[in-house]
């Protein structure tokens, strides 16, 4: 079901008013506003209102809510069990076959490239130059912070299906070198718009974890960075990339911290 129409099923308890939409203004009262009875796409209350009504329906239908995960619902009938996981995510595309499921954000990726006028840029086969180490670059040319943060926000949204662009170095005062690095990632997305996550139904349920660390990978405060990923059989189910909380005194210490994060 389309998200915009799904939101219309949620009732909002707060008082929310909107201007009269263009083309539908009242000739008698052109300066008045509308009071909403139901949610609209774009309201911050919309996802909560939609979920509240869906939850009410599931509970009335005999489902039991999970004790830990409140978005997990279970229904048992004889020897059968139906598991419903409510995970609200915009611009997520799911292609399901008889033996596998492919999750990707191809359309969203192309929309991001178009939004930042990068759809005709030269594609790159890697997301970043391995020889470049970003720092504050206080002497560099300043850039439009609004546009830069918009790019960062769009890329963070893509990391839900693209662990290959996972990153955490976000600077308070972006410079031209930072903007060029972000545009490099966008050019990489131009080269790989259809990448995503592939899950096989016949995969085993063995859990494996991998970790790595980049010693003093963050030049600003000399902290190392950790990278971890977890596989359920052949399926990637979790991953992270973040700066370590403390300064590692050796590569060994950095690796131990990364491994501990992976196991937890």
C-alpha positions as CSV (number, residue, x, y, z in Angstrom):
1,X,0.0,0.0,0.0
2,X,1.3,3.4,-0.9
3,X,2.7,5.3,2.2
4,X,0.8,8.5,1.3
5,X,-2.6,6.8,1.4
6,X,-1.6,4.7,4.4
7,X,-1.1,7.8,6.5
8,X,-4.7,8.8,5.8
9,X,-5.8,6.0,8.1
10,X,-4.2,7.5,11.2
11,X,-6.2,9.7,13.5
12,X,-4.3,12.5,15.3
13,X,-5.1,13.6,18.8
14,X,-3.2,17.0,18.6
15,X,-4.7,20.1,17.1
16,X,-3.1,20.6,13.7
17,X,-4.2,23.2,11.1
18,X,-3.2,23.6,7.5
19,X,-3.6,26.3,4.9
20,X,-6.1,25.8,2.2
21,X,-4.5,23.8,-0.7
22,X,-3.9,25.7,-4.0
23,X,-6.9,25.3,-6.3
24,X,-9.3,24.4,-3.4
25,X,-9.5,27.7,-1.7
26,X,-12.9,28.7,-0.3
27,X,-14.4,31.6,-2.2
28,X,-16.4,32.6,0.9
29,X,-13.6,32.2,3.5
30,X,-10.3,32.5,1.7
31,X,-8.3,33.4,4.8
32,X,-9.4,30.5,7.0
33,X,-7.5,27.3,7.7
34,X,-8.5,23.6,7.9
35,X,-8.4,21.6,11.1
36,X,-7.2,18.0,10.4
37,X,-9.1,15.0,11.7
38,X,-6.6,12.5,10.1
39,X,-2.9,12.5,9.5
40,X,-1.3,13.7,6.3
41,X,2.0,12.6,4.7
42,X,4.7,15.0,6.0
43,X,3.3,15.5,9.5
44,X,5.6,14.5,12.3
45,X,2.6,13.0,14.0
46,X,1.7,10.8,11.0
47,X,3.9,7.7,11.6
48,X,2.8,7.5,15.2
49,X,-0.9,7.9,14.4
50,X,-0.6,5.3,11.6
51,X,1.1,2.8,13.9
52,X,-1.3,3.4,16.7
53,X,-4.3,2.5,14.5
54,X,-2.5,-0.5,13.0
55,X,-1.5,-1.8,16.5
56,X,-5.1,-1.5,17.7
57,X,-6.3,-3.6,14.7
58,X,-3.7,-6.3,15.2
59,X,-4.5,-6.6,18.9
60,X,-8.2,-6.9,18.3
61,X,-7.5,-9.6,15.7
62,X,-5.8,-11.8,18.3
63,X,-2.2,-10.9,17.8
64,X,0.1,-10.6,20.8
65,X,2.6,-7.8,21.0
66,X,6.2,-8.6,21.8
67,X,7.4,-8.0,25.3
68,X,10.7,-6.5,24.3
69,X,10.1,-5.3,20.7
70,X,6.9,-3.4,20.6
71,X,6.7,-3.5,16.8
72,X,6.7,-7.4,16.8
73,X,3.3,-9.1,16.7
74,X,2.6,-12.9,16.9
75,X,-0.5,-14.9,16.1
76,X,-0.8,-18.6,16.8
77,X,-3.4,-20.9,15.2
78,X,-3.0,-24.6,16.0
79,X,0.5,-25.5,14.9
80,X,1.0,-22.5,12.7
81,X,2.4,-19.1,13.7
82,X,2.3,-15.8,11.9
83,X,5.0,-13.2,12.7
84,X,4.3,-9.6,11.8
85,X,7.2,-7.1,12.1
86,X,6.2,-3.5,11.7
87,X,9.2,-1.6,10.3
88,X,8.4,1.7,8.8
89,X,10.8,2.8,6.2
90,X,10.3,5.2,3.2
91,X,11.8,4.6,-0.2
92,X,12.7,0.9,0.5
93,X,12.2,-1.5,-2.4
94,X,11.7,-5.2,-1.8
95,X,11.8,-7.8,-4.6
96,X,10.8,-11.2,-3.4
97,X,11.2,-14.5,-5.3
98,X,10.4,-18.1,-4.4
99,X,13.9,-18.6,-2.9
100,X,15.3,-15.2,-2.1
101,X,14.5,-11.6,-1.2
102,X,16.4,-8.5,-2.6
103,X,16.2,-5.2,-0.6
104,X,17.4,-2.0,-2.3
105,X,16.9,1.7,-2.7
106,X,17.5,2.1,-6.4
107,X,14.8,4.7,-7.0
108,X,15.8,6.8,-3.9
109,X,19.4,6.7,-5.0
110,X,18.5,8.1,-8.4
111,X,16.3,10.8,-6.8
112,X,19.2,11.8,-4.6
113,X,21.5,12.2,-7.6
114,X,18.9,14.3,-9.3
115,X,18.3,16.4,-6.2
116,X,21.9,17.4,-6.0
117,X,22.4,17.7,-9.7
118,X,24.8,14.8,-9.9
119,X,22.8,12.5,-12.3
120,X,25.1,13.4,-15.2
121,X,28.4,13.3,-13.2
122,X,31.2,10.9,-14.0
123,X,30.7,7.6,-12.2
124,X,33.4,6.3,-9.8
125,X,34.0,2.6,-9.0
126,X,35.0,3.3,-5.3
127,X,33.3,5.5,-2.7
128,X,36.5,7.2,-1.5
129,X,40.1,7.8,-2.3
130,X,42.1,5.5,0.0
131,X,44.9,8.1,0.2
132,X,42.7,10.9,1.5
133,X,42.4,11.4,5.3
134,X,39.8,14.0,6.1
135,X,40.4,16.5,9.0
136,X,38.8,19.8,10.0
137,X,40.6,21.7,7.2
138,X,40.2,25.0,8.9
139,X,42.1,26.9,6.2
140,X,39.9,25.5,3.4
141,X,37.1,27.2,1.5
142,X,33.7,27.2,3.3
143,X,30.7,25.8,1.6
144,X,26.9,26.0,1.9
145,X,26.2,24.2,5.2
146,X,22.5,23.6,4.3
147,X,23.3,21.8,1.0
148,X,26.1,19.8,2.7
149,X,24.0,18.6,5.5
150,X,21.2,17.7,3.1
151,X,23.7,15.5,1.2
152,X,24.9,13.9,4.5
153,X,21.3,13.2,5.6
154,X,20.4,11.6,2.2
155,X,23.5,9.4,2.4
156,X,22.7,8.3,6.0
157,X,19.3,7.3,4.8
158,X,20.9,5.1,2.2
159,X,23.0,3.2,4.7
160,X,20.0,1.1,5.6
161,X,20.7,-1.0,2.5
162,X,24.2,0.2,1.6
163,X,26.8,-0.8,4.2
164,X,29.5,0.0,1.5
165,X,28.9,3.8,2.2
166,X,28.7,3.5,6.0
167,X,30.5,6.5,7.6
168,X,30.4,8.7,10.7
169,X,32.8,11.6,10.1
170,X,30.5,14.7,10.0
171,X,32.2,18.1,10.5
172,X,30.5,21.1,12.2
173,X,32.0,23.5,9.7
174,X,32.2,21.8,6.3
175,X,34.9,22.9,3.9
176,X,35.4,22.3,0.2
177,X,37.5,19.2,0.8
178,X,34.5,17.7,2.7
179,X,32.1,18.6,0.0
180,X,34.3,17.0,-2.6
181,X,34.5,13.8,-0.5
182,X,30.7,13.6,-0.3
183,X,30.4,14.2,-4.1
184,X,32.8,11.4,-4.6
185,X,30.3,9.1,-2.8
186,X,27.5,10.4,-4.9
187,X,29.5,9.6,-8.1
188,X,30.1,6.1,-6.7
189,X,26.3,5.8,-6.2
190,X,26.0,6.8,-9.9
191,X,28.1,3.8,-10.7
192,X,26.3,1.4,-8.4
193,X,22.6,2.5,-8.0
194,X,21.2,-1.0,-7.9
195,X,23.3,-2.5,-5.1
196,X,21.4,-3.8,-2.1
197,X,21.1,-6.7,0.3
198,X,20.3,-10.2,-0.9
199,X,18.7,-12.8,1.5
200,X,18.3,-16.5,0.6
201,X,15.5,-18.6,2.2
202,X,17.8,-21.7,2.3
203,X,20.5,-19.9,4.2
204,X,21.6,-21.5,7.5
205,X,21.0,-20.0,10.9
206,X,24.6,-19.9,12.0
207,X,25.6,-16.5,13.4
208,X,29.1,-15.1,12.5
209,X,30.6,-11.8,13.3
210,X,33.6,-9.9,11.8
211,X,35.4,-6.9,13.1
212,X,38.2,-4.6,12.0
213,X,39.8,-1.4,13.3
214,X,41.6,1.5,11.7
215,X,44.3,2.7,14.2
216,X,44.1,6.4,14.7
217,X,41.7,6.5,11.8
218,X,40.1,9.8,12.9
219,X,42.8,12.5,12.6
220,X,40.9,15.2,14.5
221,X,41.2,13.6,18.0
222,X,43.5,10.6,17.1
223,X,40.8,8.0,18.0
224,X,40.6,4.8,16.1
225,X,37.5,3.7,14.2
226,X,35.7,0.3,14.5
227,X,33.9,-1.6,11.7
228,X,31.7,-4.6,12.5
229,X,29.3,-6.8,10.6
230,X,27.2,-9.9,11.5
231,X,26.0,-12.6,9.2
232,X,23.1,-15.1,9.7
233,X,24.2,-17.8,7.4
234,X,25.1,-16.0,4.2
235,X,22.8,-13.0,5.0
236,X,24.2,-9.7,6.3
237,X,21.8,-8.7,9.1
238,X,23.7,-6.0,11.0
239,X,26.7,-3.7,10.5
240,X,28.2,-0.6,12.0
241,X,31.1,1.9,11.6
242,X,31.9,4.3,14.3
243,X,34.6,6.2,16.1
244,X,35.9,4.5,19.3
245,X,35.1,6.3,22.6
246,X,38.7,6.3,23.9
247,X,42.1,6.7,22.4
248,X,43.8,3.4,21.7
249,X,47.5,3.2,22.6
250,X,48.2,0.4,20.1
251,X,46.8,-1.3,17.0
252,X,46.2,-4.4,19.2
253,X,44.1,-2.4,21.7
254,X,42.1,-0.9,18.8
255,X,41.4,-4.4,17.4
256,X,40.2,-5.6,20.8
257,X,37.8,-2.7,21.2
258,X,36.4,-3.4,17.8
259,X,36.0,-7.2,18.5
260,X,34.3,-6.4,21.8
261,X,31.8,-4.1,20.0
262,X,31.2,-6.8,17.4
263,X,30.5,-9.5,20.1
264,X,28.1,-7.2,22.0
